[in-house]
Amino acid sequence: MTGLGLAALGVLAFSFTFPATVLALDGLDPYLIGIGRAAAATVLAVLALAAVRAPLPRRGQWGGLAAAGLGVVFGFPVLSTLALHQGASASHGAVVIGLLPGATAVCAVLRAHERPSRSFWLASGAGAACIGAFALSRGAGRITPADLLLFGALLAGAVGYAEGGRLARDMPGWRVISWALVLTAPISIPVTLALLATGDPRWTGRALIGFGYLSVVSMFLGFFAWYGGLGRAGIARASQVQLAQPMLTLSWSALFLGEHIDAFTGLAAVAVLGCVAWTQRARSLPPAASPRTLGGRETQRRAQVGEAHGRPGHDPRGRLLAGPRDSAAEHLSHGVAGRDGEARGHL
C-alpha cells in the first residue's frame, strides 16, 4: 500500500476516537480512559515486538520515542478525554482538533529548522484564529476549560505526530508506537493498576466498546498505518489526508451518538480545513530559484551537451565553454610547458 493509502487508513481509524471516548465515559474515570488505554496497548506492543524479535532502537532514537510517547501516549489521550468529560461534545472536539495537521506541519518545520514562507505562517495564524473564534462563540465569549484542554491535546498530538513521523523514516511505523508504549510503560501500567484499585469503574456495554476501541485501534493499530504513511509519504504530504478527519468525526458523532451538527459547526470545520490546506500548500511549494542558480544550471547543461557531441558548449552570455578537446589540448600544453621549465632548470 502507498504512503498516502496508509495515512488514509490511519485517519479512518482515528476518526472514531472521540465518539469511542464518549462511550467509554459512560462508566469509566477519564484518567483511567486516558492512561489505561496505553497500558492495555503496551501488552499488545510487547507481544508484537517479541514475535519478530525486533532489535532495540539506536541510542539517538530514544529521545524521539520519548517525545512521541509524551505526545500521543499521555498528552493527547488524557487531555482530550478530560475535555470531553468537562462537557465538550465529540463534534466540538473534532472542530478544534481539526487544526492538528497544520500544527503538525509547524512542529515538523521547527524540528527540521526549515524557514517556511510568510504564507505558511499566515495560514497557520488564520487557522488558529478560526479555532479561537469558534471556541469563543461556543463559550459565550470566553474560552472554557474544555477548550483549553483541547488546545493542549492539539499541541501534544502535533509533537507526537511530528516526532513519530520522523522516526518512521528509519524504522517501521508499528515499531515506533510499540517502542513508545514500552518506554512509557513504567508510568502507564502502575498508574492504571492504582486507578483500578482505588476507583469504582462500571464496565457497561458502552464503556467496554469504547475502551476496547481506544486501546486496540486508537492507541495501537491506527498508528501502524499512520506512522507508516508519515514515514513513506513524508509528514507534509501525508498530513494532508487528515483534512478529512473532522468531517468523518462529525458524521460518526451524529450517526452513533445522536449529536446535532448545526450549520455554524459545519462552517467552522470547513474554515479550519481551508486554513490547513493553505498551510500545507504554502509549505510544499518549492523555493524559487535565483537567476544565478538558473544560469549555473543552464551553463552546466550546455557544457554537458557540448561534451556529448565532442564540441564546446556556450554559457547563457554566449561565451565558449571548454569541451573535451579543448580540455585535452589545455592539459597537453601544460605538460609541454612543464617539461620546458624542467629543461631550463637543469641548464
C-alpha positions, -999 to 999 in steps of 0.1 A, spaced: 0 0 0 12 35 -8 22 60 19 -10 81 13 -31 50 14 -17 40 48 -22 76 61 -58 75 50 -63 42 68 -49 57 99 -72 88 96 -102 65 93 -91 47 125 -86 79 144 -119 95 133 -137 72 157 -116 82 187 -138 110 201 -171 90 197 -154 60 214 -142 82 242 -177 94 248 -189 58 250 -161 49 274 -170 78 297 -203 60 304 -189 43 335 -152 49 335 -130 76 350 -114 100 324 -79 93 338 -84 56 335 -95 60 299 -66 83 291 -38 62 307 -54 28 308 -56 26 270 -19 29 269 -14 2 295 -36 -22 275 -19 -14 242 15 -19 258 7 -56 262 0 -58 225 32 -39 218 53 -63 238 38 -93 221 43 -78 186 80 -68 193 87 -102 208 71 -121 179 95 -106 154 125 -103 178 127 -66 170 161 -50 177 164 -22 202 163 13 189 195 31 184 208 55 211 199 86 191 163 74 187 152 71 223 148 109 227 124 110 198 105 80 211 102 97 245 88 129 228 63 108 208 53 89 239 46 121 258 26 134 229 4 105 218 6 81 247 -1 105 275 -7 141 263 -34 138 236 -54 109 252 -55 123 287 -62 159 278 -88 151 251 -106 127 274 -107 153 302 -121 179 277 -149 156 268 -155 148 305 -157 186 311 -186 189 287 -172 193 252 -191 173 226 -173 150 202 -183 173 173 -169 203 192 -137 185 198 -135 175 162 -135 211 150 -108 222 175 -86 192 167 -92 199 130 -61 222 132 -39 192 141 -25 188 105 -14 224 105 1 222 140 19 190 130 34 208 100 45 237 122 62 212 146 79 194 116 91 228 103 106 238 136 121 204 142 138 204 108 150 240 112 132 250 80 124 286 70 89 285 55 73 313 36 52 341 50 21 324 35 28 294 57 27 314 89 -3 335 77 -22 302 71 -13 288 104 -23 320 122 -56 321 103 -64 285 113 -56 293 150 -79 324 147 -108 303 133 -104 278 162 -103 307 187 -134 323 173 -153 290 173 -143 283 209 -153 319 220 -187 316 202 -195 283 220 -183 296 253 -204 328 254 -175 350 247 -149 332 268 -126 302 265 -139 273 286 -117 248 305 -127 222 280 -113 243 251 -80 248 270 -77 211 274 -84 206 237 -57 231 228 -33 212 250 -43 180 233 -38 196 199 -2 207 208 6 173 223 -7 154 193 13 176 169 45 169 187 39 132 189 29 130 152 59 150 140 84 130 161 68 97 152 67 105 115 104 115 117 113 82 133 92 62 109 117 71 81 142 48 98 121 21 114 86 6 106 57 27 119 44 -1 141 77 -3 159 77 34 166 44 33 185 53 -1 201 86 12 215 70 44 226 44 24 246 72 2 261 92 32 270 62 48 289 51 15 304 68 22 338 43 50 342 12 38 324 9 4 339 14 13 377 -9 43 373 -36 21 356 -34 -5 383 -37 22 410 -68 37 393 -84 3 390 -78 -4 427 -89 29 441 -116 38 417 -151 24 410 -152 16 373 -185 5 359 -179 -17 328 -211 -11 310 -215 -23 274 -208 12 261 -178 16 283 -164 -18 271 -169 -10 235 -154 25 238 -124 15 259 -117 -16 237 -116 5 206 -94 32 222 -69 6 234 -67 -17 204 -72 7 175 -67 44 185 -37 36 207 -21 8 187 -33 -4 153 -42 30 140 -6 41 144 6 11 124 -9 28 93 -5 64 104 32 64 112 39 42 82 21 67 60 41 97 75 73 78 70 67 68 34 49 99 20 65 125 42 49 145 71 38 174 49 21 152 22 6 125 45 -8 150 70 -30 165 42 -50 133 43 -60 142 79 -81 171 65 -109 145 62 -108 135 99 -130 163 113 -158 157 88 -156 119 95 -158 125 132 -187 149 128 -205 122 108 -198 94 134 -209 118 162 -243 124 145 -247 87 135 -237 69 166 -241 95 194 -271 114 180 -253 147 183 -269 176 164 -244 192 140 -256 228 134 -247 249 104 -222 270 123 -202 240 134 -201 227 98 -189 261 86 -162 263 113 -150 229 103 -148 239 66 -129 271 75 -104 252 96 -99 227 68 -93 255 43 -66 271 65 -49 238 70 -49 231 32 -34 266 27 -8 258 53 2 225 36 3 241 2 24 270 14 49 246 30 51 222 0 58 249 -26 94 247 -38 115 278 -33 120 300 -63 155 295 -79 176 326 -82 188 339 -116 224 330 -107 213 294 -98 193 291 -131 223 305 -150 246 280 -133 223 251 -142 219 262 -178 257 266 -181 262 231 -168 236 217 -191 251 233 -222 285 222 -212 273 186 -209 256 188 -243 288 201 -258 309 173 -243 285 147 -255 290 159 -291 327 165 -288 324 203 -292 325 232 -267 292 245 -254 282 281 -247 271 297 -215 239 320 -213 260 350 -224 274 333 -255 309 326 -242 326 294 -252 329 266 -226 357 242 -227 348 209 -244 367 177 -241 391 185 -270 399 219 -255 405 204 -221 428 178 -236 448 204 -255 450 225 -223 464 196 -203 489 189 -232 501 225 -233 505 225 -195 525 193 -198 548 207 -225 553 239 -206 562 219 -175 588 199 -194 603 230 -209 605 246 -174 623 215 -162 648 216 -190 656 252 -183 661 244 -147 687 217 -155 706 240 -178 
